[in-house]
Amino acid sequence: MTAAGTPSARRTRRGRRRPFSVEARLAEHVDRLGEEHPPIPVDSADYSMKRPEVLAEQFGPVLTYMARVELEVERNVLELNLLLPDPPAVDQHFYADVWLPQEIHHGLLLDKLQRLAGLPPSDPDLSSIEFSYRVLGALGRWSPVQDVSRMLYYLTGVATEQSAILAYNKLHQGLLDLGEEAVASTIIAPIRRQEPGHFAYYKIAAQGLWTELSQWQKWLIRTLRRHTFEPVGAYTKKQWAEFGAVMHHLGITTEDGTGVSRYAQQIGRVEMELLWAQRQGLRVPTYIVDSLKSAAKLAAADRSVAG
């Protein structure tokens, strides 16, 4: 822990505590996550299902998509190692020592559940890395560029974790509605308890770094974010459609026609407050809404062809 995070350094002469620095807050947060939320043992869950075929029919696309995304964090760490040649120690500790093992176990739990429900096993891509990561990593040896990459990493993390929280909440309720209490309470509930801690890390880090950036860095981040935003885990047209299917099976696209917009607002709230605070009246970045609606349309087209 840095000096700013020690008890003596946080007190003034009058004995009042000074606010934590962002780094100290993050370090404390990561240590607490590691201590309070170790990876969930795969064999700790109760995989008994009353009607596995119904579970697979109603939530199979959700399990398949989320298991793949969770397992692909192994590749995500490889990408981060390229993207951030000299990251803050607390970032590396978070994503390598805490986030990675937790998320991999989430994927293993979901993958075992889907296989027992009669679905194919996950086939995550653990090695393909886009050339753009290598380019940004090379440019990131200049610290102002690496700060831009860090901010994009934090924003992606915020959106990803908020999306996961909402999805796991809906999946948990959907499984309870099916009468599948065992898997809901011993698999989905423990997973969703760990996701808010990840979201909090990215939010604190993003808020702290944004205040340190110059105007040209903020302009570049807004521009890149507007043109590169994508739903979590969706890197191809097929995966965009699969994400749309996840929203469909979770009931997001059928909520009085406003479900996608509400989902986008929740995903983009932090991004809205930081990047677009100057846009009065804008409730959510339009590129987030447009991306989710595009995914929903692709999934609807697939269903139409299949039907």
N, C-alpha and C positions, 0 to 999 in steps of 0.2 A: 504494500500500500504506500502511496506517496505521502510525503510529509504533510500535505494539505489534508490528508485523510486521517491523521493521527489525532487522538483526543486533545493533546496539548496544543496542537497547531490550530484546532478548530475553536479554541476559546479565546475570547478577548480578556482584557484585564478585569472586566466586570463579571467574568464567568459566563457570558452569553455565548452560545454556540454559533459559529459562522456557518454559512451554507456550504455544503459539500461542493467541491469542484465537480464538473461533469465526469471527469476521469475517476474520481474517487467514488462517486455514486454508482458508476458502471461497475467498478471493481467489486464493490460491496454487493451489488445486485447479482453479479455472476457467481460470486462465492456462495451466496445464499441459494441460488438456483441449483448449483452443484450439490450442495448439502441436503437441501429439502426435496429435490426432485431427481434422484438417480434414475438411470434408464430403467424402464419397466420390464421386468423379466418376462420373456415370451411365454414361459410355462406357468406364469402366475395367473393367467386368465382362464375363465371358464368359457369354453368354446361350444358348449351345448346349445343347440338350436331346436326350437319346436317345429318350425317349418322352414328348413334351409332353402328349399326351392322357391318359396315365396320371398324370402329375404333376398335371394339372388336376383329374382325378377325385379323387385322394387328398388333395390339399392346396389345391385351388382356393378353398374357403371360408376357409382360413387366410390365403392371399395377399390375397384381396379385402378381408377385414376389416382386416388389419394395414396394408395400403397406405392404406386410407381413414383409419385412426386416425393414422398417421404424417403424412399430408398435412394433417389437420385441426389440426395444431399452429399453423398460421397463425391460425386462429380462436382457439385457446387463448391466444395472446399478446394478442389483442384483449381477451379476457375478463380476463386478468391486468392489463392496463392500466386496466380499469375497477375491478376488485376491489381493487387495491392503488394508491390514489392517490399514495402517497408511499413506495414500496418502498425497502429498502436498495439502495444502488448495486450491490452485488455480485449481488443477485438479478436485477436488471434486466440487468446485463452477462451473467449466465449464460443467462437464458431468451431474450434478444433477440439476443445476439451469438454464442453457442456452441450452445446446445440447439436453437434454431429452425432454423438452416441444416443442422445435422447430421440432424435428424429429417425435414426436408423431403426431403433427398436419400435417406434411407431409403425414404420413400414413393415417390419417383420410380423408384428401383431396383426396388422390388417391383411397382409399377404396370407398368413396361416388361416385367418378367418375366411377369406374368399375361397381358398382351396378346399376347406372343409365344407363350404357351401356349394361346392361343385363347379366353381369357376376356374379358369386357367390361372396358373401362377403368374406373378409379375415378371415383366421383362424390362427392367430399368436400363437406361443408357448411362453407363458409369464412366465412359471414356471420351466421348465426342466433345471437343471444346472448340467453340467458334474462333475464327482467326481474329475477330475484333478484340477478344480478351487479351491476346498476345500483343496487339498493337497498343491497347490502352495500358497494359502492364509496362511496356517499354517506355511509353510517354510518362507513365506514373513515377518514373525515377526523378522527374521534376515534381517536387512536393505539391505545388498548386494544382497540377493535373490529378495527382493521386487523391487530393481532397475532393475533387469533383467526382472521381470514381467512388470514393467512400460514401459521399452523399447519395449517389445513385444506389449503392448497396443498401444503405439504411432505408431509403424510400421503398425499395423493392421488398425489403424485409418487413416493413410496416404493413404494406399492402398484402403481402403473402400471409403473414401471421393473422391479420384481421380477417382475411378471407377464410383461413383455416378455422379460426374460432367460430365464425358464423356457420360454416359448413358442419363442423363437429356438433354444434348445438342442435342443428336441424336433424342431423343423422341420429343423434342420441334420442331425440324425441320421436323420430320416425320408427326407430327400433322398439321403443317402449310401446308405441301405438300398435305394433305388430305382435306384442306380447313377448318379445325377445329380451327379457330383462337381464339374462345372464351376460350376453355379449355387450349389451348397452352399459351395464354397470361395471364390468371387469375389463373391458377393452376401450370403448369409446370414452367413458367418463374419465378414466385415468389419463388418456391421451389429451383430452381437452383441458385438463387441469394444468398441463405443462405448457400449452401454447401461449397463454397470457404473459408468462414471464419472458418469452422470446419477444413478443410484441412490445413489452415495456422497455426492453433493452434497446431495440431499434428506435423507438420513439424518443427516449432520453438522448441517445447518441445523435439522432437527426436534429433535434431541437438545439443541442449544444453546438454542433458543427455549423449549422446554418448561420448562427450569429457571428461566426469567425470568418465567413467567406466574403470576398470582394464582390463588387457588382458584376464584373465580367464572369466570375465563376457562377454566380446565381443565374445570370442570363443563359449561360451554357447549359446548366443543369435543367432549367425550364425547357430549353429547346430540345435537349436530348431526351428528356422524360416524355415530352409530348410526342416524339416520333418513335420511341422504343417501348412504350408501355405495352405489356401483354398480360393476359390472365396467368395466374400462377401455374407453372408447369406446361404452358402451351407455347411450343416453339415451332410447330408446323400447322398447316391448315387442318390436318386430321386431328391434332391435339386440341386445336381451338374448338372443333366440333364436339370433341369428347368433353371439354370443359362445359360447353353449352348443355350437353346431356346431363352432366352433374347438376347444373342449376335446375334443369327440368325435373330430375328425379328427387331433388330436395324441395321441389315446390316453389322455387324462387321465381321462375318464369310464368307461373300461373297465379300469382298473388294480385288479382284485380288489375293486371296489366301494369302495375307500378313496382313489382317486386325487384326487377333488375335495377331500376333507378335507385330504390332504397338501398339495395345491396351495394351499388356503386358509391353512394354517399357514405356508407359505413366504411368501405374499403379506403376511400379517398379523403377521409376527414382530416387526418394529420397532414397529408400532402396539400390539401386545400388551405389549411391554416398557415403553412410555411411558405409554399411557393406562390400561391395566388391570393394572398391576403389583400392585395391591392385591387382585386377584381370584386368590387362591391356587387352584391346580388348573385354572384356565382356560387351555387351550392355544392358543386362537385366538378372537378376537371372534366371537360367534355370528352377527352380522349379515353377516360376510364369508362364512362357510360357507353361510348361508341364501341369500345372493345368488347364489353360484355354483351351488348346487343348483337354485335357481329357473330360472337360465339353462339348465342341463342338461335340466330337465324340459320347458321350452318347446321346446328343440331336438328332444328325443325325440318330442314331440307333432307337430312339423312333419314329422319323418321318417315317423311313423306315417301321417299324412294323405297324404304323397307316395307312400308304398309301397302 
